[in-house]
């Protein structure tokens, strides 16, 4: 059940949140909000794959 929730969250993240890889964002110049979004997406993706 936990895994299915994270898979759903990952799909929502993909549709709703910006993709910084395509924008070629430099992590050293990222704002705190951008870093928080990257961290959130990483955490959700990690938990959906386990």
PyMOL commands that set and color helices and strands:
alter all, ss='L'
color gray80, all
select helices_A, chain A and resi 2-16+27-29+32-49
alter helices_A, ss='H'
color red, helices_A
deselect
rebuild
show_as cartoon
